[in-house]
Amino acid sequence: ADVDYARTALAVIAQVRRGFAAAQVTIRGADLVRTTAELAAWAALALAARAGGPTGLRAAGELFRPEPALRELAAACGLVLEPSFA
């Protein structure tokens, strides 16, 4: 039950390619249920703190700058980022 979820590990690997260039980021963490809740809470707080901007159904990339958002999420959720880029 809850104890089992607390012992789980997660990894997400994202790869992109453009022509001959490629980049990859691996995100590692623990406790998938807790991490999901922390991600949702972070997004809700970040959206509430916005002064303005696009409204309606939007992709996360339209609302948050990817690199800073990913680094903030990693810090807030105890995730480890392993990028193939600087």
Number of C-alpha atoms within 10 A of each C-alpha: 5 9 8 8 13 14 10 12 11 12 14 10 11 11 10 9 9 7 5 5 7 11 12 13 15 14 16 16 17 18 16 16 12 14 20 12 12 16 14 12 13 17 16 11 10 13 13 10 9 9 6 8 7 8 7 5 7 9 8 11 9 11 15 14 10 12 9 10 17 15 14 14 18 18 12 14 18 14 19 16 17 13 13 11 8 4
